[in-house]
Structure formats: C-alpha cells, structure tokens
Amino acid sequence: MTTQTSGIELADRLSAVGFSEIVKVRNKILAMRERGESVLQFEGGEPFPNTPDHIKDACVRALAENQTRYAPSSGISPLLEALSEKLRRENGIPASASDIIVVNGGMQALFAAFQSVVNPGDDVLMYSPYWTSVRDLIGLTRGKPVLVDTVEARRDGIRASLEASLTERTRVIYVNTPQNPTGIVLTREELEATAAVAREHNLIVISDEAYEHVIYDGEHVSIASLDGMYERTITCYTFSKSYAMTGWRLGYAVAPEPFITGMKKLTLTSTNGVSTPTQWAGLAAITGPNDFTYWCRDEYRRRRDLLVSGLQSLGFEIEPPAGAFYAFPDARAFGTDSWEIANRLLDRAGVACLPGVIFGPEGEGHLRFSYSTSPETIERGIEALRAVL
C-alpha cells in the first residue's frame, strides 16, 4: 500500500493531464480474458503486420558493428540527410538536415512541439474529434484547447469556422490529417483555408502527419508545403504507422528556427536522443523499397471495405474513411451514450471498440473501430454484432 505525505502534491502543470480513457477499455478486456472470455479487438491503434525484415536486419547489423554509443541528440547525420530528401520529394517541404530532429516516436515530437510554442493561457485551435493525447499535451503547457467541429467546418467553410473560434489568446492551430479517429483527409483547398487563417492572424501550425502513407482517397498534403507556411509550421511524423514500427519508438519533426532550437533543447534535456541502432533501422526504412507501404495501403483498403460494408448492413451510418485505419460510424440508431453502447457490445458480443466521446464532445454518438486486424476477425466481429443488435 502506498501513502501520501500530507501537504506534498504534484506540480500544478499536471492538474490538466489525465490517463487515456482507452486504458479503461483495455483493462476491461484483460479482466474478461482472465475469466476465459473471448474478445474480438477493434479498439487498438497498431499496424497489423510485423516490421519488415530489411529494417530489423539493419538494426542487427548496427549492433554487430558496435553502433551502440551515444549519437548526436538531434539524430545521426545519414538519417537526417535521408529525411531531408524524403521531405522534399514526398512532402514538398524545403527542409535541410539542420531543420530536422529525430525523436522517440511521434508522441515526443508533438510533446516538444507544444512545449516549444504554447505559453500558459494560450489558446490552441484544434479540429475535433481529435486523438485523445493531444488535449493532455496542450494541458501540460497550461494552454487551452479550443475545439472546432471538423464535420461542421467542412460543411460551413473551414476559414469561417476557424475565424469564429479565434480569441485574442489564440496562438496555435493543431492539424491532423489523415485524422484519428475519423479517417478524414483534409483536402488541399481545406488546408489552404487553414493556412490563410494562420498567415493572416500570425499563428503557428503544429501538423500531425502520422498516417501520411495510409490514404485511399485523395492526396496527402503537408500544410508546411503551402505558400508562406514553412516558416510558421512544425510538422511531426512517426515511423510507427508507415513501417509497422510502433515498439521501436522512432519519429521525427521538421521546423525552421526558432522552433527547431526549442525542440532540440527539450530533447537534449529529456531523452538526450534516440537509441543509436534504432536510428540505423530508421535509415533502412526511409531509404529501402516502397513496396511495404503500398502493400499495407492496399490491405488496409480491403479491410476497410469489409468492415464498412458490415457495419452498414447492421444499421450503422458510415461513409468509407479516406485515410488512417479507423472507422468512426454514427451509432445513434442504437443509443445516444457512446460509452453505454461500447460497453454493451463488449459485454454481449465480445466485440471491443472505443466510445466516440473520448475523442471529444463532437465524437459522442459514434464508435471507433480499428480495421488494422485480420479479415477473419472483421467477419467474426460483424457476425457477433449481428447476433446482439
């Protein structure tokens, strides 16, 4: 049993930070499995394949060659140069190696981005529904998230919706495309409208592009590639989704001065960089063949179509998501409380999904299903739901 000494408390900055409510679902799944119950899992955010062999081989080779000493805290030079070339070629971002930092996953990139530019009391505009951790990352800066309903903004006009939410304290716009949890991919025109607001009101943009290679419809546009945007944008990436490297904890960010210096300071004084052999694995991922990302995209599309058609047959309202690997159906035909619906599906059908409300109030009445699983699991899940709905 632990005890707390009277009068001793955590720092105030942690008061706005909680633990992800996804943990509640995962804990319930673990308890069910301990009782011997079967659970079909659609709640996760992990790519279904294993890391490609050429990436693992590069790590093993680095170990054999004793590439195990401290690396520069911003990243090894070959990886930084390769990332610079990738960003120019694929993303249209005019980045030099000195504008890039290698970090421990996309999460550290976002953490350093928000910490570098958000002051206590600043407002951060963010499209909603949103990835759950982002609200806590803003909370840790003691800034304030200001939510902009993505669906309404796309319907009523991105620019008008953002400007209606501006305050005298607005400093940052957070953009995530493809979006988790909805799978929405913002169009070039929508990002141009977002960029126009940022330029005219002298705002900074933090762009989360974790799912840049998981797009089925439309194109991926990096907002930093648009006119006048590179100098005011921090763009965050991860190897996790593109190369099935979640457990490797490898990501990177690109930004001009003064932002990149802030991120380098935060990395230096926290993790002091990324595991050296892991960076050599990342180099193999960036410079290796593209077939894996293309194959994954095609497999995700197949799984998406299977899940979406199954959910539609059950009475859920949903259009096929344009990117990422999540379906976010409207479940209000089955109730208005997404926690109640998600718990009911888990208890009665053994199907685990996430309540939409944990992704923001705009997500209420929806559920998030990940289709990063086997087609057989998707088919079994639809039949299990059919038996209880």
PyMOL commands that set and color helices and strands:
alter all, ss='L'
color gray80, all
select helices_A, chain A and resi 12-14+22-34+53-64+77-91+97-99+105-117+132-141+150-156+158-165+188-200+223-225+230-232+239-243+246-248+259-268+276-287+291-314+332-334+338-349+356-359+361-363+375-386
alter helices_A, ss='H'
color red, helices_A
select strands_A, chain A and resi 40-41+100-103+123-128+144-149+170-176+204-208+233-238+251-254+326-327+351-352+354-355+367-370
alter strands_A, ss='S'
color yellow, strands_A
deselect
rebuild
show_as cartoon
